[in-house]
């Protein structure tokens, strides 16, 4: 079963909507990437995906990636240089704990949505929406390419 099968169309829409709502108040960009397995260090894999998705190319370096490996129970949240300079040192760990608590209850969609909302609040505080703001990255969930190997 691929990672996409863990999320219904309604779940995907709820997560995508959480991204859109979070981004309405900020120039920051949020992405969610889900894979079935992660056979390497989760932060290394998330950094690779961050770059592959072009998240390091946002104008203000304010992208945030939520990376989830379903079957391995691995999670990473990466912020780009611009946002990392602004948020408290333990901020991503706080969000990770929020998600992990929801995931233990089997509430992946709710956990991701809550984490996205919290990240969006910080992005809004440090990178408020501007009149000339453009959506630099897709709001759609991306799914791993290495799943069936």
N, CA, C and O of each residue as an XYZ file, in Angstrom:
596
protein
N       0.848     -1.183      0.000
C       0.000      0.000      0.000
C       0.892      1.244      0.000
O       1.836      1.336      0.784
N       0.593      2.180     -0.867
C       1.386      3.412     -0.940
C       0.962      4.374      0.166
O      -0.095      4.214      0.776
N       1.795      5.361      0.407
C       1.519      6.345      1.461
C       0.210      7.090      1.204
O      -0.488      7.453      2.150
N      -0.125      7.318     -0.055
C      -1.366      8.035     -0.378
C      -2.597      7.318      0.162
O      -3.590      7.957      0.511
N      -2.533      6.000      0.231
C      -3.691      5.201      0.653
C      -4.032      5.397      2.124
O      -5.125      5.034      2.558
N      -3.111      5.966      2.895
C      -3.373      6.211      4.313
C      -4.272      7.437      4.519
O      -4.762      7.676      5.623
N      -4.479      8.200      3.458
C      -5.265      9.426      3.552
C      -6.403      9.380      2.545
O      -6.178      9.170      1.353
N      -7.617      9.576      3.021
C      -8.760      9.655      2.120
C      -8.693     10.990      1.374
O      -7.910     11.872      1.727
N      -9.517     11.124      0.349
C      -9.575     12.398     -0.368
C      -9.992     13.516      0.586
O      -9.496     14.639      0.496
N     -10.902     13.196      1.495
C     -11.341     14.188      2.484
C     -10.179     14.597      3.403
O     -10.024     15.776      3.722
N      -9.362     13.617      3.828
C      -8.185     13.911      4.661
C      -7.223     14.828      3.920
O      -6.737     15.812      4.477
N      -6.951     14.501      2.665
C      -6.023     15.314      1.859
C      -6.537     16.741      1.725
O      -5.771     17.699      1.829
N      -7.833     16.874      1.494
C      -8.440     18.191      1.359
C      -8.340     18.976      2.670
O      -8.057     20.174      2.659
N      -8.570     18.304      3.787
C      -8.480     18.968      5.093
C      -7.056     19.492      5.334
O      -6.887     20.608      5.825
N      -6.052     18.712      5.000
C      -4.654     19.126      5.188
C      -4.312     20.267      4.241
O      -3.691     21.250      4.647
N      -4.714     20.142      2.986
C      -4.461     21.199      2.002
C      -5.146     22.496      2.417
O      -4.571     23.576      2.281
N      -6.376     22.392      2.924
C      -7.083     23.585      3.401
C      -6.383     24.209      4.596
O      -6.340     25.434      4.714
N      -5.830     23.384      5.490
C      -5.086     23.908      6.636
C      -3.880     24.714      6.150
O      -3.558     25.759      6.715
N      -3.224     24.229      5.115
C      -2.081     24.953      4.529
C      -2.556     26.280      3.949
O      -1.956     27.325      4.197
N      -3.627     26.231      3.182
C      -4.143     27.464      2.553
C      -4.543     28.511      3.587
O      -4.239     29.694      3.430
N      -5.223     28.073      4.644
C      -5.639     29.003      5.702
C      -4.409     29.591      6.383
O      -4.337     30.801      6.601
N      -3.440     28.738      6.720
C      -2.225     29.212      7.390
C      -1.488     30.228      6.515
O      -0.939     31.207      7.020
N      -1.478     29.991      5.211
C      -0.736     30.858      4.301
C      -1.478     32.136      3.927
O      -0.884     33.026      3.320
N      -2.771     32.252      4.275
C      -3.501     33.490      3.935
C      -2.998     34.684      4.730
O      -3.202     35.826      4.320
N      -2.353     34.443      5.847
C      -1.895     35.516      6.713
C      -0.383     35.716      6.701
O       0.148     36.489      7.498
N       0.308     35.027      5.806
C       1.764     35.075      5.822
C       2.331     34.925      4.419
O       1.684     34.388      3.519
N       3.553     35.411      4.255
C       4.271     35.164      3.011
C       5.010     33.833      3.082
O       5.607     33.400      2.096
N       4.972     33.177      4.251
C       5.635     31.886      4.429
C       4.972     30.798      3.598
O       3.828     30.933      3.163
N       5.709     29.725      3.390
C       5.228     28.606      2.589
C       5.320     27.324      3.401
O       6.342     27.056      4.033
N       4.258     26.533      3.386
C       4.203     25.270      4.126
C       3.947     24.140      3.142
O       3.090     24.246      2.265
N       4.703     23.052      3.297
C       4.496     21.848      2.487
C       4.408     20.644      3.403
O       4.983     20.633      4.491
N       3.690     19.640      2.958
C       3.610     18.346      3.643
C       4.064     17.285      2.649
O       3.592     17.231      1.514
N       4.994     16.441      3.101
C       5.466     15.335      2.266
C       5.335     14.049      3.072
O       5.793     13.971      4.213
N       4.703     13.037      2.467
C       4.453     11.772      3.145
C       5.058     10.635      2.330
O       4.891     10.558      1.112
N       5.756      9.765      3.028
C       6.299      8.557      2.404
C       5.908      7.355      3.244
O       5.587      7.471      4.427
N       5.945      6.210      2.604
C       5.625      4.969      3.303
C       6.778      4.578      4.224
O       6.552      4.200      5.374
N       8.010      4.666      3.727
C       9.191      4.260      4.486
C      10.308      5.290      4.343
O      10.411      5.994      3.338
N      11.137      5.353      5.380
C      12.331      6.188      5.370
C      13.469      5.329      5.909
O      13.540      5.062      7.109
N      14.353      4.901      5.019
C      15.407      3.966      5.421
C      16.691      4.666      5.841
O      17.706      4.009      6.074
N      16.657      5.983      5.939
C      17.841      6.736      6.358
C      17.458      7.635      7.526
O      16.320      7.597      7.995
N      18.385      8.428      7.987
C      18.095      9.376      9.045
C      16.963     10.298      8.582
O      17.011     10.841      7.479
N      15.959     10.468      9.423
C      14.769     11.221      9.034
C      15.093     12.679      8.698
O      14.498     13.243      7.779
N      16.016     13.291      9.421
C      16.367     14.685      9.116
C      17.117     14.797      7.794
O      16.932     15.766      7.057
N      17.961     13.815      7.489
C      18.657     13.813      6.196
C      17.651     13.675      5.056
O      17.737     14.376      4.048
N      16.700     12.765      5.229
C      15.683     12.556      4.191
C      14.819     13.803      4.018
O      14.534     14.220      2.895
N      14.407     14.394      5.137
C      13.579     15.604      5.077
C      14.341     16.738      4.395
O      13.760     17.490      3.613
N      15.635     16.868      4.684
C      16.442     17.916      4.046
C      16.528     17.679      2.537
O      16.474     18.627      1.754
N      16.661     16.420      2.132
C      16.687     16.089      0.705
C      15.361     16.477      0.045
O      15.354     17.086     -1.025
N      14.244     16.126      0.680
C      12.918     16.452      0.139
C      12.715     17.968      0.109
O      12.161     18.501     -0.852
N      13.157     18.657      1.150
C      13.057     20.115      1.225
C      13.684     20.730     -0.026
O      13.095     21.592     -0.678
N      14.881     20.268     -0.340
C      15.590     20.798     -1.512
C      14.908     20.358     -2.808
O      14.756     21.155     -3.733
N      14.497     19.087     -2.872
C      13.846     18.561     -4.080
C      12.565     19.332     -4.410
O      12.242     19.536     -5.580
N      11.839     19.757     -3.372
C      10.600     20.511     -3.570
C      10.861     21.998     -3.837
O       9.922     22.765     -4.046
N      12.136     22.403     -3.830
C      12.488     23.792     -4.108
C      12.149     24.739     -2.979
O      11.993     25.941     -3.199
N      12.034     24.212     -1.776
C      11.604     25.039     -0.652
C      12.668     26.045     -0.223
O      12.357     27.046      0.421
N      13.902     25.781     -0.575
C      15.004     26.689     -0.235
C      15.067     27.892     -1.189
O      15.908     28.777     -1.035
N      14.178     27.906     -2.155
C      14.198     28.974     -3.159
C      13.159     30.062     -2.906
O      12.996     30.955     -3.738
N      12.453     30.008     -1.778
C      11.485     31.068     -1.506
C      12.242     32.369     -1.245
O      13.355     32.363     -0.719
N      11.627     33.462     -1.617
C      12.280     34.766     -1.555
C      12.808     35.108     -0.166
O      13.924     35.607     -0.028
N      12.005     34.840      0.865
C      12.397     35.206      2.230
C      12.945     34.021      3.035
O      13.174     34.126      4.240
N      13.149     32.898      2.347
C      13.680     31.675      3.001
C      12.814     31.305      4.207
O      13.318     31.039      5.298
N      11.496     31.295      3.978
C      10.561     31.065      5.072
C       9.635     29.873      4.812
O       8.454     29.901      5.160
N      10.184     28.844      4.204
C       9.422     27.629      3.974
C       9.513     26.683      5.161
O      10.515     26.651      5.876
N       8.444     25.911      5.355
C       8.400     24.909      6.422
C       7.916     23.594      5.819
O       6.895     23.551      5.132
N       8.659     22.525      6.083
C       8.297     21.198      5.589
C       7.912     20.290      6.750
O       8.644     20.163      7.731
N       6.744     19.660      6.617
C       6.337     18.588      7.515
C       6.596     17.293      6.760
O       5.948     17.022      5.748
N       7.533     16.497      7.242
C       7.889     15.227      6.598
C       7.423     14.084      7.488
O       7.706     14.063      8.686
N       6.709     13.134      6.895
C       6.163     12.019      7.649
C       6.429     10.712      6.902
O       6.120     10.586      5.717
N       7.003      9.752      7.609
C       7.179      8.399      7.095
C       6.225      7.506      7.881
O       6.452      7.221      9.057
N       5.167      7.072      7.227
C       4.053      6.387      7.887
C       4.462      5.094      8.595
O       4.285      4.969      9.807
N       5.000      4.148      7.855
C       5.250      2.833      8.439
C       6.429      2.810      9.396
O       6.501      1.941     10.265
N       7.343      3.740      9.251
C       8.505      3.796     10.142
C       8.251      4.693     11.357
O       9.082      4.771     12.263
N       7.111      5.359     11.369
C       6.761      6.268     12.468
C       7.836      7.341     12.661
O       8.257      7.628     13.781
N       8.265      7.924     11.541
C       9.276      8.977     11.595
C       8.653     10.298     11.173
O       7.820     10.355     10.269
N       9.077     11.355     11.848
C       8.543     12.682     11.612
C       9.665     13.707     11.726
O      10.498     13.638     12.629
N       9.672     14.651     10.802
C      10.617     15.767     10.894
C       9.885     17.024     10.446
O       9.041     16.990      9.550
N      10.225     18.122     11.085
C       9.698     19.423     10.677
C      10.910     20.313     10.454
O      11.699     20.552     11.368
N      11.047     20.801      9.227
C      12.194     21.630      8.876
C      11.735     23.021      8.474
O      10.829     23.181      7.656
N      12.365     24.006      9.052
C      12.145     25.382      8.648
C      13.380     25.886      7.928
O      14.496     25.484      8.258
N      13.198     26.753      6.957
C      14.327     27.325      6.227
C      15.031     28.371      7.095
O      14.561     28.710      8.181
N      16.142     28.864      6.610
C      17.003     29.781      7.372
C      16.256     31.013      7.860
O      16.462     31.441      8.996
N      15.403     31.589      7.041
C      14.699     32.814      7.412
C      13.801     32.632      8.612
O      13.806     33.462      9.521
N      13.029     31.563      8.632
C      12.120     31.325      9.751
C      12.886     30.807     10.960
O      12.539     31.141     12.093
N      13.917     30.002     10.745
C      14.682     29.469     11.883
C      15.373     30.569     12.685
O      15.612     30.407     13.882
N      15.691     31.676     12.038
C      16.314     32.794     12.751
C      15.312     33.513     13.655
O      15.712     34.246     14.559
N      14.033     33.310     13.423
C      12.995     34.065     14.122
C      12.284     33.298     15.232
O      11.923     33.884     16.253
N      12.080     32.005     15.047
C      11.282     31.249     16.018
C      12.126     30.827     17.223
O      13.349     30.731     17.126
N      11.467     30.576     18.359
C      12.211     30.079     19.529
C      12.948     28.783     19.185
O      12.531     28.029     18.307
N      14.033     28.547     19.885
C      14.902     27.414     19.574
C      14.175     26.069     19.580
O      14.465     25.205     18.753
N      13.231     25.888     20.508
C      12.544     24.609     20.635
C      11.192     24.579     19.906
O      10.391     23.673     20.134
N      10.938     25.546     19.047
C       9.632     25.679     18.411
C       9.243     24.448     17.591
O       8.136     23.931     17.744
N      10.136     23.975     16.728
C       9.801     22.828     15.877
C       9.578     21.583     16.726
O       8.744     20.741     16.393
N      10.324     21.466     17.823
C      10.152     20.327     18.733
C       8.769     20.380     19.396
O       8.132     19.344     19.588
N       8.309     21.580     19.742
C       6.959     21.739     20.308
C       5.895     21.252     19.332
O       4.972     20.530     19.708
N       6.038     21.657     18.083
C       5.062     21.218     17.068
C       5.148     19.701     16.887
O       4.127     19.024     16.768
N       6.353     19.185     16.868
C       6.549     17.744     16.702
C       5.853     16.982     17.832
O       5.235     15.947     17.585
N       5.943     17.476     19.059
C       5.269     16.835     20.198
C       3.750     16.888     20.040
O       3.059     15.923     20.367
N       3.229     18.008     19.542
C       1.804     18.146     19.277
C       1.347     17.095     18.262
O       0.342     16.416     18.473
N       2.088     16.968     17.167
C       1.753     15.993     16.141
C       1.850     14.575     16.673
O       0.958     13.759     16.438
N       2.911     14.279     17.380
C       3.129     12.933     17.899
C       1.987     12.503     18.815
O       1.544     11.356     18.757
N       1.512     13.409     19.653
C       0.390     13.090     20.542
C      -0.850     12.712     19.736
O      -1.531     11.739     20.061
N      -1.140     13.472     18.695
C      -2.302     13.167     17.838
C      -2.083     11.857     17.067
O      -3.002     11.049     16.927
N      -0.848     11.659     16.570
C      -0.560     10.453     15.798
C      -0.750      9.199     16.648
O      -1.217      8.177     16.145
N      -0.392      9.265     17.935
C      -0.559      8.106     18.834
C      -2.030      7.712     18.931
O      -2.351      6.549     19.174
N      -2.915      8.678     18.742
C      -4.358      8.409     18.769
C      -4.869      8.000     17.387
O      -6.065      7.774     17.207
N      -3.960      7.904     16.413
C      -4.352      7.552     15.050
C      -4.942      8.716     14.279
O      -5.574      8.518     13.241
N      -4.743      9.931     14.777
C      -5.323     11.122     14.158
C      -4.264     11.876     13.350
O      -3.807     12.948     13.747
N      -3.890     11.301     12.223
C      -2.842     11.900     11.387
C      -3.279     13.225     10.783
O      -2.533     14.204     10.808
N      -4.481     13.251     10.246
C      -4.986     14.466      9.604
C      -5.120     15.598     10.621
O      -4.702     16.726     10.362
N      -5.698     15.293     11.764
C      -5.881     16.301     12.805
C      -4.527     16.802     13.317
O      -4.346     17.997     13.551
N      -3.586     15.877     13.486
C      -2.248     16.250     13.952
C      -1.535     17.166     12.977
O      -0.989     18.199     13.365
N      -1.544     16.778     11.697
C      -0.906     17.616     10.683
C      -1.584     18.980     10.608
O      -0.909     20.006     10.524
N      -2.914     18.997     10.639
C      -3.646     20.266     10.562
C      -3.300     21.176     11.736
O      -3.097     22.376     11.552
N      -3.232     20.615     12.937
C      -2.900     21.405     14.128
C      -1.470     21.940     14.047
O      -1.217     23.093     14.397
N      -0.545     21.113     13.590
C       0.848     21.553     13.444
C       0.997     22.633     12.391
O       1.755     23.586     12.574
N       0.280     22.487     11.296
C       0.303     23.487     10.223
C      -0.232     24.818     10.749
O       0.326     25.878     10.464
N      -1.319     24.752     11.519
C      -1.901     25.977     12.084
C      -0.895     26.681     12.992
O      -0.729     27.899     12.917
N      -0.230     25.916     13.843
C       0.736     26.488     14.782
C       1.926     27.091     14.022
O       2.397     28.174     14.368
N       2.405     26.401     13.002
C       3.500     26.941     12.187
C       3.049     28.215     11.479
O       3.804     29.183     11.391
N       1.821     28.211     10.979
C       1.281     29.382     10.302
C       1.205     30.597     11.209
O       1.429     31.724     10.766
N       0.889     30.371     12.483
C       0.824     31.486     13.436
C       2.200     32.135     13.610
O       2.302     33.360     13.672
N       3.245     31.330     13.688
C       4.595     31.872     13.808
C       5.011     32.571     12.519
O       5.619     33.641     12.555
N       4.685     31.969     11.391
C       5.017     32.593     10.112
C       4.324     33.947      9.988
O       4.920     34.921      9.526
N       3.049     33.998     10.408
C       2.294     35.257     10.349
C       2.975     36.334     11.203
O       3.077     37.491     10.794
N       3.431     35.941     12.376
C       4.063     36.885     13.289
C       5.349     37.471     12.699
O       5.611     38.666     12.836
N       6.136     36.638     12.053
C       7.446     37.063     11.565
C       7.474     37.423     10.076
O       8.333     38.180      9.624
N       6.532     36.874      9.336
C       6.467     37.119      7.887
C       5.020     37.393      7.490
O       4.403     36.570      6.813
N       4.468     38.537      7.900
C       3.061     38.818      7.583
C       2.823     38.883      6.075
O       3.725     39.172      5.289
N       1.582     38.604      5.707
C       1.178     38.652      4.304
C       1.359     40.069      3.778
O       1.075     41.044      4.473
N       1.834     40.169      2.546
C       2.035     41.456      1.881
C       1.098     41.544      0.678
O       0.668     40.520      0.147
N       0.783     42.761      0.249
C      -0.104     42.948     -0.912
C       0.404     42.270     -2.169
O      -0.381     41.803     -2.994
N       1.717     42.218     -2.313
C       2.292     41.627     -3.521
C       2.672     40.151     -3.332
O       3.408     39.586     -4.140
N       2.165     39.539     -2.263
C       2.518     38.150     -1.964
C       1.982     37.208     -3.040
O       0.852     37.346     -3.508
N       2.821     36.254     -3.414
C       2.413     35.205     -4.342
C       2.668     33.856     -3.674
O       3.597     33.705     -2.880
N       1.835     32.890     -4.007
C       2.017     31.546     -3.490
C       3.174     30.911     -4.249
O       3.016     30.507     -5.400
N       4.332     30.823     -3.612
C       5.543     30.364     -4.291
C       5.621     28.852     -4.461
O       6.308     28.361     -5.357
N       4.917     28.109     -3.602
C       4.976     26.647     -3.639
C       3.573     26.054     -3.597
O       2.646     26.659     -3.060
N       3.433     24.877     -4.164
C       2.148     24.182     -4.160
C       1.681     23.917     -2.739
O       2.495     23.691     -1.843
N       0.369     23.945     -2.534
C      -0.215     23.623     -1.236
C      -0.566     22.134     -1.142
O      -0.911     21.645     -0.066
N      -0.479     21.423     -2.250
C      -0.847     20.012     -2.285
C       0.172     19.163     -1.519
O       1.358     19.491     -1.470
N      -0.305     18.078     -0.927
C       0.580     17.124     -0.258
C       1.394     16.419     -1.343
O       0.859     16.047     -2.388
N       2.676     16.240     -1.090
C       3.479     15.437     -2.018
C       3.732     14.086     -1.360
O       3.807     13.972     -0.137
N       3.860     13.079     -2.196
C       4.058     11.724     -1.697
C       5.353     11.174     -2.275
O       5.761     11.540     -3.377
N       5.996     10.286     -1.512
C       7.328      9.785     -1.836
C       7.424      9.007     -3.113
O       6.491      8.322     -3.533
N       8.608      9.134     -3.733
C       8.841      8.434     -4.987
C       9.497      7.076     -4.775
O       9.566      6.275     -5.707
N       9.982      6.801     -3.556
C      10.726      5.562     -3.333
C       9.855      4.474     -2.698
O      10.387      3.492     -2.181
N       8.562      4.625     -2.727
C       7.688      3.777     -1.931
C       7.645      2.318     -2.311
O       7.606      1.456     -1.433
N       7.650      2.021     -3.575
C       7.427      0.644     -3.981
C       8.722     -0.153     -4.108
O       8.698     -1.313     -4.520
N       9.822      0.446     -3.765
C      11.106     -0.255     -3.894
C      11.360     -1.136     -2.700
O      12.393     -1.803     -2.633
